[in-house]
């Protein structure tokens, strides 16, 4: 049996001036070659703690320091089996983290890479639910939004 690929995803948010969370979405090419909006993610290095992967990769991907990020909590762990009749079969273990960005969101600089198109946006929960294709990822954004609302006494 092949060991699943382990990855960490980050539901990154900041609190806007109105006290409402805005979430970071990145535009990328999917395996299907379609363009989609997703949360930042990365593979976990062997022996690395998933929360350390989250911090390390966010810092590398959006060029911020750890001082500008707070991991609020681990939201969810899930195992997915992904299959394509033509090309590939793989299993993924994914850990999702809620991370607060505590610096000026206008200072973000997303590095363009082969999978990220260098485009990003800060979106409210309604926009996220319209833009994110995958139902399970939309559910994780909802869960993160609910955690933020509960901790900040928002409705």
The 8 nearest C-alpha neighbors of each residue, nearest first, counted from 0:
[[1, 2, 3, 90, 89, 88, 4, 80],
 [2, 0, 3, 90, 89, 4, 88, 91],
 [1, 3, 0, 4, 90, 91, 5, 89],
 [4, 2, 90, 91, 92, 5, 1, 89],
 [3, 5, 91, 92, 90, 6, 2, 42],
 [6, 4, 92, 43, 91, 42, 93, 3],
 [5, 7, 42, 93, 43, 41, 92, 94],
 [6, 8, 94, 40, 93, 41, 95, 53],
 [9, 7, 40, 95, 39, 94, 96, 38],
 [10, 8, 96, 11, 39, 95, 97, 38],
 [9, 11, 97, 98, 96, 38, 12, 8],
 [12, 10, 98, 23, 9, 22, 99, 97],
 [13, 11, 22, 99, 21, 100, 23, 20],
 [12, 14, 100, 21, 20, 99, 15, 101],
 [13, 15, 20, 19, 18, 21, 16, 12],
 [14, 16, 18, 17, 19, 20, 13, 21],
 [17, 15, 18, 14, 19, 20, 13, 21],
 [18, 16, 15, 19, 14, 20, 21, 153],
 [17, 19, 15, 16, 14, 20, 153, 151],
 [20, 18, 14, 15, 17, 21, 16, 123],
 [21, 19, 14, 13, 12, 15, 22, 123],
 [22, 20, 123, 122, 12, 121, 13, 14],
 [23, 21, 12, 122, 121, 11, 123, 24],
 [22, 24, 121, 11, 120, 12, 122, 38],
 [25, 23, 38, 120, 37, 119, 36, 121],
 [26, 24, 119, 37, 36, 118, 38, 27],
 [25, 27, 36, 118, 35, 116, 115, 119],
 [28, 26, 115, 114, 116, 34, 35, 29],
 [27, 29, 34, 32, 114, 33, 35, 30],
 [30, 28, 32, 31, 33, 34, 27, 35],
 [31, 29, 32, 28, 33, 114, 34, 27],
 [30, 32, 29, 33, 28, 34, 83, 35],
 [33, 31, 29, 30, 28, 34, 27, 35],
 [34, 32, 29, 31, 28, 35, 30, 27],
 [33, 35, 28, 27, 29, 32, 26, 36],
 [36, 34, 27, 26, 28, 33, 37, 29],
 [37, 35, 26, 25, 131, 24, 130, 27],
 [38, 36, 24, 25, 131, 35, 39, 26],
 [37, 39, 24, 10, 25, 9, 40, 8],
 [40, 38, 9, 8, 37, 25, 24, 41],
 [41, 39, 8, 7, 9, 38, 6, 42],
 [40, 42, 6, 7, 43, 8, 56, 39],
 [43, 41, 6, 5, 7, 44, 40, 4],
 [42, 44, 6, 5, 52, 49, 47, 45],
 [45, 43, 47, 46, 42, 52, 5, 48],
 [44, 46, 47, 43, 48, 5, 42, 49],
 [45, 47, 44, 48, 43, 49, 52, 51],
 [48, 46, 44, 45, 49, 43, 52, 51],
 [47, 49, 51, 50, 52, 46, 43, 44],
 [50, 48, 52, 51, 7, 53, 47, 43],
 [51, 49, 53, 52, 48, 54, 96, 7],
 [52, 50, 54, 48, 53, 49, 55, 47],
 [53, 51, 49, 55, 50, 54, 56, 43],
 [52, 54, 50, 51, 56, 55, 7, 57],
 [55, 53, 51, 57, 52, 56, 58, 50],
 [56, 54, 52, 58, 53, 57, 51, 59],
 [55, 57, 59, 58, 53, 54, 60, 52],
 [58, 56, 60, 54, 59, 55, 61, 53],
 [57, 59, 63, 62, 56, 55, 64, 60],
 [60, 58, 56, 62, 57, 61, 55, 63],
 [59, 61, 57, 58, 62, 56, 110, 109],
 [60, 62, 109, 108, 58, 63, 59, 57],
 [63, 61, 58, 59, 60, 108, 64, 109],
 [64, 62, 58, 61, 67, 65, 59, 57],
 [63, 65, 66, 58, 67, 62, 68, 59],
 [64, 66, 67, 68, 58, 54, 63, 69],
 [65, 67, 64, 68, 69, 63, 101, 102],
 [68, 66, 101, 65, 102, 64, 100, 63],
 [69, 67, 100, 65, 66, 99, 101, 98],
 [68, 70, 99, 98, 71, 100, 67, 101],
 [71, 69, 98, 72, 97, 99, 68, 96],
 [72, 70, 97, 98, 69, 99, 73, 96],
 [73, 71, 97, 70, 96, 74, 98, 95],
 [72, 74, 96, 95, 75, 97, 71, 94],
 [75, 73, 96, 95, 72, 97, 143, 76],
 [74, 76, 95, 94, 73, 77, 96, 139],
 [77, 75, 94, 93, 95, 78, 92, 74],
 [76, 78, 93, 92, 79, 75, 94, 91],
 [77, 79, 92, 91, 93, 80, 90, 76],
 [80, 78, 91, 90, 81, 77, 92, 93],
 [81, 79, 90, 89, 91, 82, 78, 88],
 [80, 82, 89, 88, 90, 79, 83, 91],
 [83, 81, 88, 87, 89, 80, 84, 86],
 [82, 84, 87, 85, 86, 88, 81, 89],
 [85, 83, 86, 82, 87, 88, 81, 89],
 [84, 86, 83, 87, 82, 88, 31, 30],
 [87, 85, 83, 84, 88, 82, 30, 89],
 [86, 88, 83, 82, 89, 85, 84, 81],
 [89, 87, 82, 81, 83, 90, 86, 80],
 [88, 90, 81, 80, 82, 87, 91, 3],
 [89, 91, 80, 3, 79, 81, 4, 92],
 [90, 92, 4, 3, 79, 78, 5, 93],
 [93, 91, 78, 5, 77, 4, 3, 6],
 [92, 94, 6, 77, 7, 76, 5, 91],
 [93, 95, 76, 7, 75, 8, 6, 96],
 [96, 94, 8, 75, 74, 9, 7, 73],
 [97, 95, 73, 9, 74, 72, 10, 98],
 [96, 98, 10, 71, 72, 9, 70, 11],
 [99, 97, 70, 11, 69, 71, 10, 96],
 [98, 100, 69, 12, 68, 13, 11, 101],
 [99, 101, 68, 13, 12, 67, 102, 11],
 [102, 100, 67, 68, 99, 13, 103, 69],
 [101, 103, 67, 100, 104, 106, 13, 68],
 [102, 104, 105, 106, 101, 107, 100, 13],
 [105, 103, 106, 107, 102, 13, 100, 121],
 [104, 106, 103, 107, 108, 102, 121, 120],
 [107, 105, 104, 103, 108, 102, 63, 62],
 [106, 108, 105, 104, 61, 109, 62, 63],
 [107, 109, 61, 62, 110, 106, 117, 63],
 [110, 108, 61, 117, 60, 111, 107, 62],
 [109, 111, 117, 60, 112, 108, 61, 62],
 [112, 110, 117, 116, 115, 109, 113, 118],
 [113, 111, 115, 114, 110, 116, 117, 27],
 [112, 114, 115, 111, 116, 28, 27, 117],
 [115, 113, 27, 28, 112, 116, 29, 111],
 [116, 114, 27, 112, 117, 111, 113, 26],
 [115, 117, 111, 118, 27, 26, 112, 114],
 [118, 116, 111, 109, 115, 110, 119, 112],
 [119, 117, 116, 26, 25, 109, 120, 115],
 [120, 118, 25, 24, 26, 117, 23, 121],
 [119, 121, 24, 23, 122, 25, 118, 22],
 [120, 122, 23, 22, 21, 24, 123, 119],
 [123, 121, 21, 22, 126, 127, 120, 124],
 [122, 124, 21, 126, 125, 22, 127, 20],
 [123, 125, 127, 126, 128, 122, 21, 144],
 [124, 126, 128, 127, 123, 129, 122, 130],
 [127, 125, 129, 123, 128, 124, 122, 130],
 [128, 126, 124, 130, 129, 125, 131, 122],
 [127, 129, 125, 126, 130, 131, 137, 124],
 [130, 128, 126, 127, 131, 125, 132, 124],
 [131, 129, 127, 128, 126, 36, 132, 35],
 [132, 130, 36, 128, 127, 133, 129, 37],
 [131, 133, 130, 134, 35, 36, 137, 129],
 [134, 132, 136, 135, 131, 137, 37, 138],
 [133, 135, 137, 136, 138, 132, 131, 139],
 [134, 136, 138, 137, 133, 139, 140, 132],
 [137, 135, 139, 138, 133, 134, 140, 131],
 [138, 136, 134, 140, 135, 139, 128, 141],
 [139, 137, 141, 135, 136, 140, 142, 134],
 [138, 140, 142, 136, 141, 137, 143, 135],
 [139, 141, 143, 137, 142, 138, 144, 136],
 [142, 140, 138, 144, 139, 143, 145, 137],
 [141, 143, 139, 145, 144, 140, 138, 146],
 [144, 142, 140, 146, 145, 141, 139, 147],
 [143, 145, 141, 147, 142, 146, 140, 148],
 [146, 144, 148, 142, 143, 147, 149, 141],
 [145, 147, 143, 149, 144, 148, 150, 142],
 [148, 146, 144, 150, 145, 149, 151, 143],
 [149, 147, 153, 145, 151, 146, 150, 152],
 [148, 150, 152, 146, 147, 151, 145, 153],
 [151, 149, 147, 148, 152, 146, 153, 145],
 [150, 152, 148, 153, 149, 147, 146, 18],
 [153, 151, 149, 148, 150, 154, 147, 146],
 [154, 152, 148, 151, 149, 147, 150, 19],
 [153, 148, 152, 149, 151, 145, 19, 147]]
